Each structure stands twice: as structure tokens, then as C-alpha cells.
């Protein structure tokens, strides 16, 4: 008896699934902007800019460099490569980036080159100071974290 309703149930199932998929996809595009603010309580996922990703990579790698230096181990070259992209990465707020930022970025890259050639605690701390100087003008949030990366024992 119920088999006579089977074709209708299939159609209802397919139509319901189509409405569900469409409803979900429309909800996502309306609720998640390209650069949302961090707000996990409302389910919004933060999508960092290219420059933010580079800075996060830089922090993680410099933390490792810190650990290698602190334990007198050889620092892998891979931790010191790939930061030139900060000169071309798209920032979170492009209108706030200008010549001053690029000056800081180029200064940091010069400090990185100095550190790469002579991997001392003093040169590493100079590299961290270059980070702090830039972040005093742009995006001051991570300054405390950066300062904690400095090493004593120059």
C-alpha cells in the first residue's frame, strides 16, 4: 500500500533537499562578510588578510628562532625565508597602509638579513625591536607578544 506513494515521496525528498541546500547557501553569503570581525559567540569566522597571515607566520617562526637561539641550537634557514611578501600582501585595511609601513617593512627585512648573516641574540633582539617599532604605528595589538620574544643575554 505505501509503495504507491513512493514516487511522490521521492519527489518531496528531492524538492526538500533542494530547498535545504539553497537556504543554507543563501544564509552563508548573507551572514559571513569577506573580512568579518572576530565574534565567535555569533558564529562569525574571522578570515585574515594576506598580510595578517604573513605576520602570523612571522610570529610563529620567530618564536621557534627564539627557542633555537635560547638553547644554542642551529636555526633552520627555512624559518628566515619568505617574508618579502609583506611588501605585496593585501592588508586588512589597505587605506591605512602607506609609505611609512613600507619603510618599516624594508627596515625589518634589512634587520632580518643582518640576523641571517650573524645569528646572535643581539641581532635577533634588533629584529624584534624592528617589529615593535612598526607595530607602534600600525596594529599595536601584538606588541606585548612581540616583546616577550626578546631574549636576555646579549
N, C-alpha and C positions, 0 to 999 in steps of 0.2 A: 504494500500500500504506500509506504513512504517513498518507494522508488519512483513513483510517478511525479514526485516533487523534486527529484534530483536535478533535472536541468534548470529549474528555477533557482534552486539553492546555489548551484554553480554560478549563475549569473549574478545573484545577490552577493555572493562571496567576492567575485571579481570586481564588481562595482564598489563594494565596501572597501576592498584593498586599495583600489584606485583613489577613492576619496581620502583614505587614511594617508597615503603617500603624498598626495597633493597638499593636504592640510599640514602635514609635518614639514614639507619643504617650504611652504609659504611662511610658516611660523619662524623657521630658522632665518630666512633672509630679512624678516622684519625685526627680529629681536637681537641679532648679532651684527653690529656695525663693523666696518673694516678695522677701525682702531678703537675698540671699546676700552673703557676704563676697567681696572680690576675691581670686580664686585662678585665674589663667589657666592654670596648669600642670595643673589638674584639669578645665579646660573650663567652669568656672562663670562666668557672665556677671553682672557687678555691675549692679544696677538701682537707680539713685539715687532718693532720695525727692524730693518736690516742693521741699522747702526746699533740698536739695543742688543741684538743678537751678537754682534761683534764685540760689544763691550762686556757682555756676559761671558763670552768665550775667553776674552782677555782676563777677566777676573778669575775664572776657574783655572786658567793656565798659570797666571801669576801666583796663585795660591800654591800650585804644585811647585813652581820655581822656588817659592819661599821655602817649602819643605825640603827640596833638594839642597838648597843653599844652607839651610839651618843644620842639616845632617851631613854636610860636606860630601854630598854625592854629585856625580856628574849630571848636568842638566841636559836633557834631550833637546836637540836643535828644533824639533817639531813644536815645542812649546813657545818658540820665539818667532814663528813664521805666520804669515797671513794677515797681518794687521793693517797693511796698506789699504785694504778695502774700506777702512773707515773714512778715507778721503772721497769715496764714491758711493758709500752706502746711503740709502734713503733714511733720513732721521725721522723720529716720531713727530716732531714739529718742524717741518722744513723752513718755515718763515723765521724761526728763531736761530737758525744756523747761518753764519756769515764768515767773513774773513777772519774774525777773531778765533772762531772754532778751528778753522783750517790751520791757523798759526800754531795753536796749541797741539793739534794733531801732528803736524810736521815736527814740532819740538819733541813730542813724545817718541815719534819714530826715530829721531836722532839719538835720544836717550837710549832707546832700545838697541840701536846699532852699537852705541858705546858699550852697553852691558853685554851684548852678544860677543864683542871682541875681548872684553875683560870682565868676566863674571864674578865680580866681587860684591860683597854686601853693600859697600858704599855706592857702587853704580846701580845696584838693584834699588836701594832706597831713593836714589835720584830719579829713577824711573817711576817709583811710586809717588814721589813729590810732584812729578810732571802730571800724573793723573789727578792729584788733588788740586793743583793749580787750575786745570781745565774745568774740573767739576765745581770749583768755586764760582765760575761764570756760567756754566751750563749744567743743569741737572745735579744739584747739590746733594740729592738723596743718598748716594753711595759713599760719600766722603768718609764716614765713620768706618765702614767696611774696608775701604782702601787703606786708611791709616793703620788698621790692625794688621795689614800685610807687611808693614815695615819691620825690619829686623834690627836688633841691637847687636853691637859687636863690630862696629866699623873700625 
